[in-house]
Structure formats: structure tokens, C-alpha cells
Amino acid sequence: MARTTDTNLFEHASKRRLETEQPLAARMRPRTLDEFVGQDHILAPGRLLRRAIQADRLSSLVFYGPPGTGKTTMASVIANTTKSHFVVLNAVLTGVADLRAVTKDAQERYSLFSQRTILFVDEVHRWNKAQQDALLPWVENGTIILIGATTENPYFTVNRALVSRSRIFQLKPLDADQMRDVGQRALVDAERGYGKHAVGIDDNALDHLVDIANGDARALLNALELAVETTSPRDDGSIRIDMAVAEESIQRRAVLYDKEGDYHFDTISAFIKSLRGSDPDAALYWLAKMVYAGEDPRFLFRRMLIFAGEDVGLADPNALVVAEAAATAFDRVGMPEGRYHLGMTALYLATAPKSNSVMAFFDALAAVEKESEGEVPNHLRDASRDKEGFGHGAGYMYPHAYRDHWVDQQYLPTHLRGRIFYRPGQLGHEKAVGGLVLRRREEQLAAAFEGSVPTAPPEILTFSPADRDFERWLTRTISGAGESLARVRDRIFEVARCERHAVVLDVNADTGLLTWEAVRAAPEGGVWALVSSPEAAERLEQQAQCVPDLRTPHILVASPSGLPDVLTASGSPDVRFDLIIGRNTVSRLTDREPLFVEFAQLLGDGGRIVLCETIPRHTQRLYKLANTAGLGDDLGSRLAEAEEAIYTQPDDPMVNWDARDLQEWARAAELADPVVEWLDTSTDLLITEKHLSRWFMRGPQDGRPTYADHLARLLSAEEVDAVHALYRRQLLNRAVNWHSRAVLLTCARTTDAGSDL
């Protein structure tokens, strides 16, 4: 027993010594979600990954991003949080045998203790296809929950079957503020950092380390560790890191680039697109990044030679000459002086006029590949062997025998007569020749078709008379209002540009019209649905029974003005929304301006609001649905006047606002760029006895005057009855085309706008 105790104490001491001797970057690795810095797009409160980690309900994941962004750290946080058995493998050091051992242990652990196994594979792209295939069955049957980390695009480097069964999360380099936070934490942390050593750092020195580390937290901590460990303490025992020490600790910027992976393809793509966009500054930047990272200059020249033909083309035929000459000169000169020729070529191509008319060649290739083969026209055939026998070459007109060395004869096969492949550009050299090409083409086509017989149209075999009104009525009756609402919903989300990781709030979710589209559009985010009553909440909950738990919307029962308190009561006080959407939210309220202030407080930085509001003052007028001639000119005109007066009451909160008011309320809440877009909708409405009864009922209903009450302000009781009788004769049980206007308001919260709750 004593020997076992001694062994345990020895192992514990060894483990503690190993922890204290680890590099600073390893010691400072976050242990909880609250310690994690950056990656708010996947870990901010309310997002799916954070909720999945907190609930210990993970599915297979792949973390993709550059070094130092927290992929391994994320796995460490999960390991500290989950109740599952956590296993770590490095793809460089392990193979199929190690995987078999892990899966066997996972099976036994689950069968004996019902404990799941999470397997973290660092650098998962290093595993070959056979190794990844060996893991697939265990991921499929749930024995293993895979968490992979990779710096390479998983869609190119990870087995497609594994990718399709995993959630992919892309991690981004940390910004400057987040990097400073990482550095300051390391200096003040007494347990794992330098909090016990009285280390101070000048602001400009920390800024230098942050700048050169370029979003890589590991590079920053390594440089900071080197600076502290190599700086002698002062007389009082403190350590001061100034600019000189910082410059010695990190001397070369880390550039995200590799010669075979994603960054290589993304950077060369940016370079070519900058050349194509005639932006010499951007072209030089991307070229410099590739040269700095050690890209093969011959590869760069090869791409610029392609560009000279594809994108400059005949607008400046000399571009190909310049690119070829520079490539030849580089072969003679080499590096570093050869950078002059790289830069010169990039500048020439970026500033050259552009034309991709040479793509006409590929249209011609497509015609050869896809269309039936056409015979060479007789007058273009070789006449040297069978002119007398077959008459080949007969009728050919020798261009040099004509003025300007051109004659209007046909050179395409007959079945392609009139087909156009080449369309001259309008810049540079090509502009000069383009007019001549087009003029000669017109003459050529005119000559080719002169005297030709038009082709007869195909014979019509069946016929039915068209009844367009009936077809429209049938379509609208089948789809009805659903079609109109679907168009509104689709336009809201088209304008909203909802990202997959967005945290979304639907502020009028009683119908679920926008809620379920938000759930679909933000599978890695989260959706909050605000409903007005417990009955509406119950309806949404019933619909959500088939939705996976982590994607089920959070249903809140409250009015929009009570939302902050409800969020706090539901345990989500820190949630900030990327997108707030709603339909007919503002129109339900009487005090509307404070609502926008509240929305601004609930948005995260850069968050957007998209509201679709039907404007009551622009709704359908009843008198326009009927033929009022039977009322007489005087009563007909006074009816129109009385109904229009309904929508101009300055003290009526239902109608005393418009699109401009929405914009003003948004600006007052310091929401940026409030933009409105009008949406006109038209739906079929069957006028029933219920409609007429509601319109012509006397006395306020739900606190508001009825249609008849409004008319009675300008019309006598007998005249109101006459209008009622007219509507009954003409509109009862008739489907009318009901028009309305809604406005789509879009605005955003800037970094400095709004305030925290």
C-alpha cells in the first residue's frame, strides 16, 4: 500500500512539474468557455455550438482554421466540460491500429457504463483515405463522436462521408483587441502566467507583438514568453518589456500561406481577380504576399501568361509579349532582382485594357462537341485533287482579288449560318477593329440570306380556347394568401442575408411564418421566437416536436416591450442578436419609438433589423371594389371622401404613421442606414356575410369605430344604409382582388450605437 501511495505521489509531482514547465501558450490555454477569447461567430451566447457544449450534446465536429485560432483549445474546453470519455489522437503519429484500440475501448465503455467516447483528432487532414474510411463506421453508428481539427479546407482534404456527417466550424484569426486581451491575461495570471513576476510591457511594444503575430495567439504568447524569459529583472525585481525587446522577440510576420492548400488557392484567386478588376494596388499586395511566403515565381509568371491571353487578349495584344519577355528575363536574372520583372508584369496587366473575347474559341469548341457535324461548304473544300470530279472549290472567291482584300462570302457550315462566336470588346486595340468586324459581319449575313425561303412554322395539332381570368382565379384560389405571405417571407430573408451561425429573434412569431425559415437558415446559430399568448406558444411547441432539441426555437411569451425582462428570466440575459425580424410588429403597438431603442440594445455589433409592416393608410379602399354609379354622383363622391378621411386622422395611432416615421424612429435609436422598400401585395378575398356585418356594425368594436361609424361622420344614416345595400348587391359572395402595401425596413447597429442592457 505504501509503495502504491509513493507511486501516486511521484506521478502527481511529475505531472505538476510538467505543467509548470510547459510553454506559456500551453499553460494559458483556456479551460472553460468563459476563458475563451475570440470566435464569437460560433461561441457567443445563444449560438448552437456553445449551447451544445454546455448541454453536453455534441455531434461530430470539424474545426477548420489557421494556426493559433483555438482549434485544439476548443477541444480542450470540450474535454473539461463533457461527461463523455475524451480521447486525443494526432493524425501524424497514429494509424489504423491506434484507431482500432480506441473504437474497441469505446464499445466496451458504452456497453458497460453507457458512457460515450469523444475522439479528438488533431491535423485530421493528415490521415489518408484508408484511415479516414476506417473511422467512418464508428461515427455512423454513434460509437465515436469525432472532433477533427485541420488547417486545410475539410471539403478538399477530409473524407466526403465524414464531412457530410459532421458540423463544420471555421475559425478566424483573432483581431487586434482580442490579441491584446490574450497578452494581458498572460501577464496578470498568477497561476499559469507571469502574474507573480511583476512584468510590465509598453503599449507600443505590445502593439508590435500583436501586429507581427497577425492573429495567431500562439505566436503572440511564444514571443511574449521569449521577451520575459530573456529580459533581466530590474533592481526591484520587476521586468519591463520595451519596444527594443519586443522587436527582438518576434522579427518576422507570420503569413497565412501554403503552397498546396487553401490559402494558396485563395491568394492566387485574389491576385488574378485584382488584375482582372484593374486594381494595381491590390494586385501588388497579393503578389507581394505570395513572394514573401516563398511562392515559386515561375508559377506566378505562368498564371500571368494565362491572364494575358484570357483577360487582356486583343484589347492589348502586346500584353502577352510583355509577360513572355519578363518571364524570360526572370530566368536569366533570378531572385531577388527578378522581383522587378514580377512587379512590372503585374502592373502592366492590371493597367491594360481588358477583353475576354477570346472565350469565343471555347464557344466554338462547345458547338463542335454538342452539335451535329457540318460538312465543309463546297466552295471551301480543297480543289487541288477533285475539282473536276466533284466540283470541290467551285465558287470560291479569292479575297485578295477584291477591294480591301475582303469579299462577302460564307465560311461557316450551312447549319451554323449566322452563328456568332466572336464579340469584339470596346477597349484598346480591339475597339479599333471591332467596328470593322461588325460591319463586315452584317454584309456577310445579308449576302448569305438574300433570296432565302423562310422556314414554315410547326403544325399545331391541338387547340383549346384560353380563359386567362379563370386560370388566374384558379391559381389564386388554390394558393391564396399563402402564396402572398411566402413572397413576403422570402423577400425578408433575401434582404436579411441571414448567416448560418446567426442568432435570430422573431418578434412576432404567433404564426411561425418567419420562425421556421429562420431555423432553416441558421442551423449553427439559434432562434428566439416572441409570441403574444400562451396559446400561440403551445402551437409553436407542437410544431417543434419533430425538430432536434438543439435547433428548437426558444419560445418567449411577452409583448415586444417586455422582451429584456423575459430574456433575463429565461436564463439568457447575455444573448445579443445578429438579426431581428418581424412582420406587423410595429402596427400592434401605440407607443412605437421606444421599441426601436429596445431593439438596438438587443442587437450585437453589426446586427441588423428587418421588419415588414403593412401600412394601414395604404390598405384597400372598399368604395373602389364596387361600382358606385348607382348611388348618384353626389353620394358616390362623398362616400369616397368619407372613406379616405378614415386614413387621415392625426390622432388615430393605427393610421397616423408611415414609412418615413419608421425611418425616423430607427435614427432616433441610433440605428444606422434605415432603408425602406415598398412591397405591393394582391390576394383574392371572398367577401362573406361576416365581412359585411363587421364593416356595417354600429358602435365601437374592440375600442375602435367600425367602417360604418367612420362613414357616419360625413354621411347620414340613410346614406350609410344605401352604401351597405350597394355592397351587399355587388360584393357579397364575390372574390375580389384585395390590394395592400407594406414597407420593408432595414437598419443596423454599428459598433458604437445603442447601449448594453
QUILIN-V726276 format. One record per backbone hydrogen bond with DSSP energy under -1.0 kcal/mol. CO is the residue of the C=O (numbers start at 1). NH is the residue of the N-H. E is the energy in kcal/mol with one decimal. If there is no record, write none. Layout:
CO|NH|E ; CO|NH|E
This chain:
1|5|-2.3 ; 2|6|-2.8 ; 3|7|-2.4 ; 4|8|-2.5 ; 5|9|-2.6 ; 6|10|-2.3 ; 7|11|-2.6 ; 8|12|-2.5 ; 9|13|-2.5 ; 10|14|-2.5 ; 11|15|-2.4 ; 12|16|-2.4 ; 13|17|-2.4 ; 14|18|-2.2 ; 15|19|-2.2 ; 16|20|-2.1 ; 17|21|-1.6 ; 23|27|-2.3 ; 24|28|-2.6 ; 39|42|-1.7 ; 39|43|-1.9 ; 40|44|-1.8 ; 44|47|-2.2 ; 47|51|-2.2 ; 48|52|-2.7 ; 49|53|-2.5 ; 50|54|-2.6 ; 51|55|-2.1 ; 52|57|-2.6 ; 60|167|-2.5 ; 61|148|-2.5 ; 62|169|-2.7 ; 63|150|-2.4 ; 64|171|-3.1 ; 68|217|-2.0 ; 70|74|-2.4 ; 71|75|-1.6 ; 72|76|-2.1 ; 73|77|-2.5 ; 74|78|-2.2 ; 75|79|-2.4 ; 76|80|-1.9 ; 77|81|-1.1 ; 78|82|-3.1 ; 85|118|-3.3 ; 87|120|-3.4 ; 89|122|-2.4 ; 90|94|-1.3 ; 95|99|-1.7 ; 96|100|-2.5 ; 97|101|-1.9 ; 98|102|-1.9 ; 99|103|-2.6 ; 100|104|-2.4 ; 101|105|-2.1 ; 102|106|-2.4 ; 103|107|-2.3 ; 104|108|-2.1 ; 105|109|-2.6 ; 106|110|-2.1 ; 107|111|-2.4 ; 108|112|-2.4 ; 109|113|-2.5 ; 109|115|-1.1 ; 110|114|-1.6 ; 116|85|-3.0 ; 117|145|-2.2 ; 118|87|-2.9 ; 119|147|-2.8 ; 120|89|-3.0 ; 121|149|-2.1 ; 122|91|-2.5 ; 123|126|-2.4 ; 124|127|-1.4 ; 128|132|-2.3 ; 129|133|-2.7 ; 130|134|-1.7 ; 132|136|-1.3 ; 135|139|-1.5 ; 136|140|-2.5 ; 137|141|-2.1 ; 138|144|-2.2 ; 145|119|-2.5 ; 146|61|-3.0 ; 147|121|-2.5 ; 148|63|-3.4 ; 149|124|-2.1 ; 150|65|-1.8 ; 153|156|-1.9 ; 153|157|-1.8 ; 154|158|-2.0 ; 159|163|-2.5 ; 160|164|-2.4 ; 163|166|-1.5 ; 167|62|-2.4 ; 169|64|-2.7 ; 175|179|-2.3 ; 176|180|-2.4 ; 177|181|-2.0 ; 178|182|-2.1 ; 179|183|-2.3 ; 180|184|-2.8 ; 181|185|-2.3 ; 182|186|-1.7 ; 183|187|-1.4 ; 184|188|-1.6 ; 185|189|-1.9 ; 186|194|-2.9 ; 189|195|-2.3 ; 194|197|-1.5 ; 198|239|-1.9 ; 200|241|-2.5 ; 202|206|-2.4 ; 203|207|-2.5 ; 204|208|-1.7 ; 205|209|-2.2 ; 206|210|-2.6 ; 207|211|-2.5 ; 208|212|-2.6 ; 209|213|-2.2 ; 210|214|-1.1 ; 212|254|-1.4 ; 213|216|-1.2 ; 215|174|-1.9 ; 216|220|-1.9 ; 217|221|-2.5 ; 218|222|-2.5 ; 219|223|-2.1 ; 220|224|-2.5 ; 221|225|-2.5 ; 222|226|-2.2 ; 223|227|-2.3 ; 224|228|-2.3 ; 225|229|-2.8 ; 226|230|-1.5 ; 234|237|-1.8 ; 238|234|-3.3 ; 239|200|-3.1 ; 241|202|-2.5 ; 242|246|-2.3 ; 243|247|-2.5 ; 244|248|-1.5 ; 245|249|-1.7 ; 246|250|-1.5 ; 255|257|-1.2 ; 261|265|-1.7 ; 262|266|-2.9 ; 263|267|-2.4 ; 264|268|-2.3 ; 265|269|-1.8 ; 266|270|-2.1 ; 267|271|-2.2 ; 268|272|-2.4 ; 269|273|-2.4 ; 270|274|-1.8 ; 271|275|-2.2 ; 272|276|-2.7 ; 273|277|-1.9 ; 274|279|-2.4 ; 275|278|-1.7 ; 279|283|-2.2 ; 280|284|-2.3 ; 281|285|-2.0 ; 282|286|-2.5 ; 283|287|-2.2 ; 284|288|-2.7 ; 285|289|-2.3 ; 286|290|-1.9 ; 287|291|-2.4 ; 288|292|-2.9 ; 289|293|-1.9 ; 290|295|-2.9 ; 291|294|-1.3 ; 296|300|-1.4 ; 297|301|-2.5 ; 298|302|-2.2 ; 299|303|-2.1 ; 300|304|-2.0 ; 301|305|-2.4 ; 302|306|-1.8 ; 303|307|-2.3 ; 304|308|-2.2 ; 305|309|-1.2 ; 306|310|-2.8 ; 307|311|-2.8 ; 307|312|-1.3 ; 308|313|-2.2 ; 311|355|-1.9 ; 312|315|-1.8 ; 313|316|-1.1 ; 315|429|-2.4 ; 316|319|-2.4 ; 318|322|-2.5 ; 319|323|-2.6 ; 320|324|-2.3 ; 321|325|-2.5 ; 322|326|-2.6 ; 323|327|-2.2 ; 324|328|-2.2 ; 325|329|-2.5 ; 326|330|-2.4 ; 327|331|-1.7 ; 328|332|-1.2 ; 329|333|-2.4 ; 330|334|-2.9 ; 334|338|-2.3 ; 336|339|-2.0 ; 337|340|-2.1 ; 338|342|-1.6 ; 339|343|-2.7 ; 340|344|-2.6 ; 341|345|-2.1 ; 342|346|-2.2 ; 343|347|-2.5 ; 344|348|-2.5 ; 345|349|-2.6 ; 346|350|-2.4 ; 347|351|-2.0 ; 356|359|-2.3 ; 357|360|-2.1 ; 358|361|-2.1 ; 359|363|-1.3 ; 360|364|-2.1 ; 361|365|-2.0 ; 362|366|-2.2 ; 363|367|-2.0 ; 364|368|-2.0 ; 365|369|-2.5 ; 366|370|-2.6 ; 367|371|-1.9 ; 377|380|-1.9 ; 378|381|-1.1 ; 378|393|-2.7 ; 386|390|-2.3 ; 391|394|-1.8 ; 393|396|-1.7 ; 398|401|-2.1 ; 399|402|-2.2 ; 402|405|-2.1 ; 403|406|-1.1 ; 407|409|-1.7 ; 413|416|-1.4 ; 414|417|-1.6 ; 416|419|-2.7 ; 429|433|-1.3 ; 430|434|-2.0 ; 433|437|-2.1 ; 434|438|-2.5 ; 435|439|-2.3 ; 436|440|-2.4 ; 437|441|-2.0 ; 438|442|-2.1 ; 439|443|-1.9 ; 440|444|-2.5 ; 441|445|-2.7 ; 442|446|-2.3 ; 443|447|-2.2 ; 444|448|-2.1 ; 445|449|-2.0 ; 449|452|-2.1 ; 467|471|-2.2 ; 468|472|-2.6 ; 469|473|-2.5 ; 470|474|-2.9 ; 471|475|-2.4 ; 472|476|-2.6 ; 473|477|-2.5 ; 474|478|-2.1 ; 475|479|-2.3 ; 476|480|-2.9 ; 479|482|-1.0 ; 481|485|-2.8 ; 482|486|-2.1 ; 483|487|-1.8 ; 484|488|-1.9 ; 485|489|-2.9 ; 486|490|-2.7 ; 487|491|-2.0 ; 488|492|-2.3 ; 489|493|-2.1 ; 490|494|-1.8 ; 491|495|-2.3 ; 492|496|-2.3 ; 493|497|-1.5 ; 499|502|-1.7 ; 500|524|-1.9 ; 502|526|-1.9 ; 503|578|-2.2 ; 503|579|-1.7 ; 504|528|-3.0 ; 505|581|-2.9 ; 506|530|-3.0 ; 512|516|-1.5 ; 514|518|-2.1 ; 515|519|-2.1 ; 516|520|-1.8 ; 517|521|-2.3 ; 518|522|-1.9 ; 522|525|-1.3 ; 526|504|-3.0 ; 527|554|-2.8 ; 528|506|-2.8 ; 529|556|-3.0 ; 530|509|-2.8 ; 531|558|-2.2 ; 533|537|-1.9 ; 534|538|-2.4 ; 535|539|-1.8 ; 536|540|-2.0 ; 537|541|-2.5 ; 538|542|-2.1 ; 539|543|-1.9 ; 540|544|-1.8 ; 542|545|-1.1 ; 544|547|-1.6 ; 548|551|-1.5 ; 549|552|-1.2 ; 554|529|-3.1 ; 556|531|-3.1 ; 559|562|-1.8 ; 560|563|-1.3 ; 562|566|-1.6 ; 563|567|-2.6 ; 564|568|-2.1 ; 565|569|-2.4 ; 566|570|-1.9 ; 567|572|-2.7 ; 568|571|-1.3 ; 572|575|-1.1 ; 577|604|-2.4 ; 578|608|-2.4 ; 579|505|-2.5 ; 580|610|-2.8 ; 581|507|-2.5 ; 582|612|-2.7 ; 586|589|-1.8 ; 592|595|-1.0 ; 593|596|-1.0 ; 593|597|-1.0 ; 594|598|-2.2 ; 595|599|-2.3 ; 596|600|-2.3 ; 597|601|-1.6 ; 598|602|-1.4 ; 602|577|-2.8 ; 604|607|-2.6 ; 607|749|-2.7 ; 608|580|-2.4 ; 609|747|-1.9 ; 610|582|-1.3 ; 611|745|-3.1 ; 612|584|-3.0 ; 613|743|-2.6 ; 615|618|-2.2 ; 616|619|-1.9 ; 622|625|-1.8 ; 628|631|-1.8 ; 629|632|-1.6 ; 632|636|-2.4 ; 633|637|-2.1 ; 634|638|-2.1 ; 635|639|-2.4 ; 636|640|-1.8 ; 637|641|-2.0 ; 638|642|-2.5 ; 639|643|-2.6 ; 640|644|-2.4 ; 641|645|-1.6 ; 644|647|-1.1 ; 645|648|-1.4 ; 649|652|-1.3 ; 652|655|-1.1 ; 652|656|-1.7 ; 658|662|-1.5 ; 659|663|-1.8 ; 660|664|-2.1 ; 661|665|-2.7 ; 662|666|-2.0 ; 663|667|-2.4 ; 664|668|-2.5 ; 665|669|-1.2 ; 666|671|-2.4 ; 667|670|-2.1 ; 672|748|-1.9 ; 675|746|-2.6 ; 677|744|-3.2 ; 679|742|-2.8 ; 681|740|-2.0 ; 683|738|-3.1 ; 685|736|-2.9 ; 687|733|-2.9 ; 688|692|-1.8 ; 689|693|-2.5 ; 690|694|-2.1 ; 691|695|-2.5 ; 692|696|-2.3 ; 695|708|-2.2 ; 701|704|-1.6 ; 704|701|-3.1 ; 706|710|-2.1 ; 707|711|-2.3 ; 708|712|-2.1 ; 710|713|-1.4 ; 711|714|-1.8 ; 711|715|-2.3 ; 716|720|-2.3 ; 717|721|-2.2 ; 718|722|-1.9 ; 719|723|-2.1 ; 720|724|-2.5 ; 721|725|-2.5 ; 722|726|-2.2 ; 723|727|-2.6 ; 724|728|-2.1 ; 725|729|-2.3 ; 726|730|-2.4 ; 727|731|-3.1 ; 731|734|-2.0 ; 734|687|-2.5 ; 736|685|-2.6 ; 738|683|-2.0 ; 740|681|-2.4 ; 741|615|-2.0 ; 742|679|-3.4 ; 743|613|-2.6 ; 744|677|-1.4 ; 745|611|-2.3 ; 746|675|-2.8 ; 747|609|-3.0 ; 748|672|-2.9 ; 749|606|-2.2
